[in-house]
Amino acid sequence: MTHATLSRAIRRALLAALVTSAAPTVLAQDAAATQDAPTTLDRIEVTGTNIRRTDTETASPVQVITRRDIDRTGKATVADYLQTLTSDGAGSLPKTFGNGFAGGGTGISLRGLGAGSTLVLLNGRRMAPFGLADDGQKVFTDLSTIPMEAVERVEVLKDGASAIYGSDAIAGVVNIILRRDFTGVVLKGSYGLSGDSDGDAKKASITAGVGDLVEDGYNFFTSLEASKTDAIQLTQRRNRKWIGNGDLRPYGYGIASGQFFPLQGAITGGGTVAANAGSPVGNLRDPATALFQSLPGCAQFSTISPPDPGGGCLWETHRFRSLTPSEEYVNFFARGSFALSDRAELYTEFGYSKKKSEFRNTPSGVSGTWGFPGGPVNASSGPGATVLGASHPDNPLGVDARLRYAAFDVGPRVTFNDNQFSRFLIGIKGSGEAWDYDVGYLHSETDLVNTRTGFLRYSAVRTALTDPNSPVGYWRIGGDAGLNSAALYAFISPTIHANASTQLDVLDARASRSLMDLPGGALGLALGAEYRRQEVELTPQTFTDVGDIIGLGFSAYSGKEEVAVAYAELLAPVAETLELSAAFRVDSYKDGETSTTPKAGIKWTPAPWISLRGTYAEGFRAPNPAESGDGGAAGFSTAQDPVRCPGGTPAPGAVPSDCNTPVAIITSPNPDLLPEESKSYTLGLVLEPTSTTSVTLDAWEIKRSNEINPGSTEEAIAAGSVVRDDNNLPGVPDSGTLLAVEVDYINSAQTRVRGIDLDIRQRVEMERFGDLLFDLQWSHINSYERTDAFTHQYAGTHGNCDVSNCIGTPEDRINFGATWDMDVWSVSAIVNYISSLDNITEEKDENGNPSPCANSFADGSDAPRGCKLPSFYTIDLSGQWNVTESLQLFGSVQNLTDKIAPLDPLTYGAVNYNPLHSSGAIGRYFTVGVRYEFE
């Protein structure tokens, strides 16, 4: 089957369906035919199937989250709530990761398989992806564009769903379902503030609707919400131990113990090493001795004690950095439903979101390594090294000397994102001739402008530090920085920007009907077709296409994806106690692969209170333009240097940070990539022993093969595809500090994840004392294996650090909730628990030996204590009071006990804490609000 043939057939069929569905004659149904039709019951829509059902428990595990479930947590946005789900894992993108490739966006990563393998739907249909790809590679849906006040419920499908929804649904589906109709007017406002009196969050919304679809023949409603949240800076958390402090020596760490954001400015390795992040006065390398020395004036910038034994100027660069970004957004949603007859409905939806965010990071250094299409740039050593010119007035050596300097005088590196998202849907749905049908056209797009200040232009910096004829004069550093002009700073640190846009067009049609009566009910059939076109483009940041921005890697891509789809689904209750289901889908990509994905399910109900269920599904994810199109990416990660740190122990002349050193990863796209493929299995038990008790227990496994990844960092290092500094170890040539690694995107590995999900819900009726509701969700990961040259086991460890944030793979996540409803009052408490992590990057190395601890204390012992990040939990409390039928007051306290997040010395997604524990970095947070409904 060629793409062109399938595409033409589908487009003709869709056009015919769109036209005929509006014709009145289709809506007529013969009464005699109705008498002979299979039995029809009231049916509902459930995520994971296109066939309407009489119950919500399918063969597939689906977690249904009501609006009340969300409200009682006190979370202000859909993203904030979804990232507390126990099924969310490594690769999740919180808003606090503002220095990442996709800063400004938020994404969910079911089963820890990455945001690109979790399909997010809005009312069962796709949205245009975020303009910036995670890690410069993974295209995902930004959750922050979804209007919180219009959300009715969220359904999370926890098994593979490519046979139903197509590409990207390998790990599962998050279907965010908005209100379908509304009448009246509701005003809502809230104000939030942390216990440290910062992070102010103001939010207001109005939802209004008119018309009754049955009585008036129409319903139209709109929801508008606006919010403004102030940033929290790390310096505002100095009262929270290590959270707001760069000097970790009081907690047993050394100056250079491997933390991603330690104290900067130190001179280590006997004078041979000075970090690229630099010193506020500058460290110069004397060419005569090959040793670094600090320039004078440290007392003006730092009071840190004790001082650096190597003579450097210690200071805390992260005092410039945001803990949480500032955000402003407006979300708008409107839906209209119009009855064409008693059997057909015309519907339309429009959504618009405009969001601005600002995130501050540490000042730029003047050296380092980064990449662009022409290859790596090494500003740390060799002919490209940044030097302080011999005649520069701040150079006491009188010769060109390599410089390590933190541009505090330029200020923080600031990223501004201005993102606009829109979505338009029009369709017709109804029933006729025994079929239920839905035909629709969707257009969605994003337009993002990413603006950055505080970054340094490499060529301009070299000119201003070395050229006496520089057009703006010398760049004076350290204590003399006050002599610089505004023109100099505009010259060395211009405002740069990148533009990103995505467009999605979908024409789809689906129809379902009951074919015949089986012993257990009606045999259901669903058929569907879809034509989808998606375009993405990201222009590179200004000057990064020529490698001229210090420390900022190149990231750009463009491409178009067209796919024609046909699918079918059957639901067969072959007996009163046995239900079988099956689905099959064909996705044909223009100029690419044709993927066929089946799914099968079984549900056995031997008694009304117990069911056994299971599914088998195959899935796929097509290479996206960032991976196979035009462009490339250059980012940063951490790696162990086998030359300077063999077996996890620093070699003579090396330092502990060589055992887990930051490196630039320069990655090129590959047009010959194959789609990722997957097989998933679930086996579960559903118990409802009473009308007030329900329990579901599901075991699951997902195996993903042909994974699209940057080539192995370890293999590239072993093969010598690296850039090193020239501070060689004594007697060991080409052994300088590791700076950069060059790789391509390849189909390189497979991942197998296995685990268990438990969901318990209990209602206790107490008559005049109201009702108590308890619920518990527990996700346990038995195994998380990734196999390339050998098998890596990440379950319970801090790996995989090649995935965004390096947040690790905790074996257990538990949410426990308790709600007491009594008359006009309601109080809820939620406990969020995350298990401990071994501070190792994987369970065993390639030789089968236990992996060494990723960090160490100053005395060389494993860090943190026992080489383990302790478990962490928070308690969230909320309540509401219905003062009248129209007026409601509500409030919440997140992190009620003000727990402090454990110190995490390895992650690069945050400073000294794990992003999974972000509420423990922010501290106690209060929200109060009012809701008023006009009758």
VOTIKE-50683 format. One record per residue (C-alpha): x, y, z. Coordinates in steps of 0.5 Angstrom, whole numbers, plus 500, padded with zeros to 3 digits. Example, Ala and Ser with C-alpha at 12.3 -4.5 7.8 and 13.67 -1.06 7.14 Angstrom:
! residues 2
525491516
527498514
This chain:
! residues 935
500500500
503507498
502513502
500517496
494511494
492511502
492518502
488520496
483515499
483517506
482525504
476523499
473519504
474524509
471529504
465525503
464524510
464531512
459533506
454527507
454528515
451534514
445532510
438531513
437525509
443521513
439523519
433519518
432512520
427507518
423505524
423498522
430497522
430500529
426494531
431489528
437493531
442490536
440492543
442499545
444502552
446509555
454509553
460513555
466515552
473512555
480514553
483508549
477506545
473509540
467505542
462507547
461503553
456502558
462502564
468505565
473499567
476497560
481492559
486497559
488501565
485508565
486513571
480518571
482524575
476529576
476536577
475536584
481531585
485537582
482542586
484539593
491539591
492546591
496546584
495552580
496549573
494542569
502541569
503542576
498537578
500532572
507532574
505529581
502523578
505517581
506514573
510521571
518519571
525521568
524526562
519530565
519537564
518542570
517549569
523550574
528547568
528554565
536553563
534547559
533546551
525547552
525552557
518555558
515549556
512543561
511536559
509529562
513523562
509517563
514511565
520515565
520514557
521521556
516527554
516525546
513518548
507521552
501523547
497529550
490530547
485535548
478533548
481526544
485530539
492532538
495539539
501543536
507541539
511546543
516550539
522548543
524540543
527537549
534536549
534539542
531532540
524530543
518534540
512534546
506538548
506544552
501543558
501550560
497552554
491548557
486553561
485550568
478553569
475549563
478542565
472537567
477531568
483528566
484521563
491517563
491511559
497507562
498502556
501503549
496506545
499507538
493502535
488507537
492514537
498513532
505515533
508518540
503514544
508508546
508510554
501512554
496517553
494523557
487526555
485532558
477533557
474540557
467542559
462540553
457545555
456550561
450555562
451561567
457565569
462563574
468568577
474566580
480569583
486567588
492569591
498565593
504567597
510562599
512562607
518566605
513572602
515571595
513567589
506571589
501568584
495572582
490569578
483570576
478567571
471568568
467562565
460564562
455560558
448560555
443556551
441548553
442544547
436540548
431545549
434551546
438547540
445550542
450552547
456556547
460558553
467561554
473561559
478566560
483566565
489570567
495569571
501573574
507569578
513572581
520569580
523566586
531567586
535562589
538567594
531568597
532561600
539561604
534560610
533553607
540550608
543548602
538550597
540557597
547556598
553555594
558553599
557546601
563545605
559545612
555539609
562535608
563537601
569539598
570545593
570541587
566535589
562534583
556538584
554541578
553548581
559548586
563554589
566557583
573561582
577555585
584553583
585546583
589540581
596543584
594549580
593546573
585547573
581553574
573552572
570555566
565558570
570563572
572567578
569575579
577577579
579572574
584566574
590567569
594561566
602563566
605560560
611559563
609555569
602552566
599554572
593558574
593564579
588569581
588576580
587581586
581584589
577578591
575581598
571586594
567580591
567575596
567574604
567566603
571563609
575559609
578561602
580557597
587553599
589553591
589561592
582562587
577567589
571563591
564566590
557563589
555564582
548561583
546567587
544570580
539564578
532563579
529558583
522558579
521563573
516569573
510567568
504571565
499568561
492568558
488562556
482562553
477557551
470557547
466552545
459552541
454546540
449547535
443542534
442540527
437535528
435531534
440526531
446531529
450536532
455541529
460543534
466548534
472549539
477555539
483556544
488561545
494562550
499567550
505566555
511570557
516567562
523569564
528565567
535567570
541563570
549564572
553569569
557567563
564565563
569567557
572560556
569553555
567548549
560548545
558546538
555548531
555545525
562547523
564542529
566544536
569550539
574550544
575556548
579553554
585551550
589551544
589556539
582558540
583559548
580566550
586570553
587576556
592580552
599582553
598589553
591589557
591593563
589588568
594583566
600583570
604577566
605582560
604576556
598573553
595568558
589564558
583567562
578564566
573569568
565570570
562576567
558578573
559585571
555583564
550580569
546574569
544570563
536571562
532567557
525570555
520566552
514569549
509563546
503564543
498557542
492557538
487551536
481551532
476545531
470544527
466538526
459534526
457528530
451524531
448518529
444515523
443508520
445505526
452509526
455514531
459518527
464524528
468528523
472534524
477538522
483541526
488546526
493548531
499552531
504555536
509561535
515562540
520568540
526566545
530572547
536572551
541577554
547576558
550571553
557573550
559573543
566569543
569574537
567580541
570578547
576576544
577583541
575586547
580582551
586583547
586588541
588595543
584598537
578595539
572599537
569599544
576599548
579594553
574590557
576591564
575586569
574584576
575591580
576595574
569593571
566600573
570603568
567599562
562603557
555601556
557601548
562595550
557591554
552592548
558589543
560583547
553581550
548583544
541581545
540574541
534570539
531564536
524563533
520557533
513555530
509549529
503547525
498541525
492540521
488534522
482532518
479525521
473521521
470516525
464512526
462506531
456501531
453495534
453489529
449484533
448481540
452477543
451473549
454478553
452484550
452488543
458487538
461493537
465496531
469502530
472505523
476511522
481515518
485521518
490525514
495529518
500534517
505537522
510542520
516545525
521550525
526552529
531558527
538558531
540563536
543569533
550567532
550560534
550558527
557560526
559558534
560565536
556565543
560562548
557556552
551556548
550550543
547550536
540548536
535548529
531544525
525544520
521539517
514537515
511530516
505528513
501521515
495518512
491513517
486508517
484504523
479499526
477496533
472491535
469490542
466483543
462481549
463474547
459472554
456475560
463474564
468475558
470481554
475481548
477487544
482488538
484494534
489495528
492501525
496503519
500509519
503511512
508517512
510520506
517519504
517514510
515508513
508505513
507502520
502497522
500497530
495492533
492491540
488486543
485486550
481481555
477482561
474477565
468478570
467472574
463475579
460482579
465485584
471482581
475482574
481480571
484484565
490484560
492487554
498487549
499492544
505494539
507502538
511506534
514513534
516516528
523520527
521527528
524533524
529535530
532528529
532526522
531533518
535539517
539542523
542539529
544540537
549541542
548541549
551539556
551533560
555529565
560524564
565520567
572520564
576514564
582517562
582522568
578517573
579510571
574505575
571511579
578514582
581520580
588519577
594522580
594529578
586529576
581532581
574528583
570532578
573528573
569522575
563526573
565532569
560537565
561536557
558539551
555534547
554535539
549531536
547531528
541529525
540523521
536522515
536514515
533513522
528508523
522509527
522507534
518501536
515498542
511492545
507493551
503488556
499489562
495484567
491487572
485485577
479490579
475489585
469492587
467488594
462494596
459500593
464504597
470500595
474499589
481497588
485496581
492492581
496492574
502489572
505492566
511492562
514496556
519494551
522500546
527498541
530502535
531507540
533514537
538517541
545521541
550516540
553513546
557518550
561513553
563509546
565516543
569518549
573511548
573512541
577519542
571523538
572528544
575535545
580535551
584541555
591541554
592540562
595533561
596528567
603527568
606523563
600521560
599525553
592527550
589526558
587533559
580535562
574532558
570538554
566536549
564529545
561529538
555524536
550523531
543521532
542513531
537507532
542505538
538501544
532498547
529500554
525495558
521498564
517493568
512495574
506495578
500500579
495500585
489504586
485504592
479508593
474508599
468512601
466512609
459514610
458517617
451520616
450527620
458527620
458527613
463522608
470521609
474519602
480516602
484514596
491511594
496511588
502507588
507506582
513501583
518500578
521493578
526494573
528499568
533496563
537500557
541495553
546498548
553495548
551492555
545492559
544498564
539498570
537504572
531502577
532505584
539509581
540516579
540514572
539515566
543522566
542522559
535524560
533531561
534533568
538527571
532526576
533519577
529513577
525512584
522505585
516508588
512514588
505514592
500519593
495518599
489523599
483524605
477528604
472530609
466532606
460535611
455540610
458546606
465544609
470540605
477539608
483535604
490532605
494529600
501526602
506525596
512520597
518519593
522513595
530514596
535513590
542510590
547516588
550512582
548513575
547505574
546499578
553496575
558498570
560494563
564489567
558487572
561490578
557495582
557502580
561507584
558513588
557518583
559524588
564524594
565528600
571532601
575526605
573521599
568518602
561516599
556522598
551523600
551519607
551512604
551514597
543515598
539520597
533520602
526519601
522525601
515527602
510533603
503534605
498538602
492541605
486544602
479546604
473550601
467553605
460554601
458560604
452560600
449557594
453562590
459564594
465559595
471560599
477556598
484555600
490551601
497550604
502546600
508543603
504544610
510541614
515546610
520540609
526541606
528537599
534533600
541535598
542532591
549533588
549530581
542533578
543538573
536540573
536544579
541547584
543542590
536539590
532534585
527537581
522531583
523535590
522542588
516543593
521542598
526547595
520553595
517551602
511552605
506555600
499559601
493560597
486563598
481564593
474566592
469563587
462566585
457563581
451567578
444564577
